[in-house]
């Protein structure tokens, strides 16, 4: 059977369209650099006097982390030490996700979104990091691809 040029192009195009849903379901952003939110780029509520070193700090920041299939945006977040952070984990993908920060509060509880954040939904939670350093976060359902880090300065 001999195919003309336009028939070959049509077959390749249809085959490509059939593969798109599979690639989207398994894919993710292969960009290792990721994006970063720095303190100046986050929405700030409360006192904007800066960090006074007081554990009770009056400063509060809000950060939205978008969860898609299978990537966090941003992958790296920079926050000041002793600042209360209100995280919104927004699922803009098609699969279930969560945002689990691998750090515990003073009472020994994890910082985490709801266990299941369904597509099109979001979950809000607060965290306060009292020590400088790097803290990792992840989606418990999509490791190792869906992970990021918080740099506490």
Secondary structure, DSSP 8 states (H G I E B T S, - for coil): ----HHHHHHHHHHHHHHHHHHHHHH-----SS--EE-GGGSEEEE--S---S-TT--EEEEEEEEEETTEEESSEEEE-TT-EEEEEEEE-SSS-B--EEEEE-TTS-EEE--S-B-TT-EEEEEEE--S-EEEEEE-TTSTTTSEEEEEE-
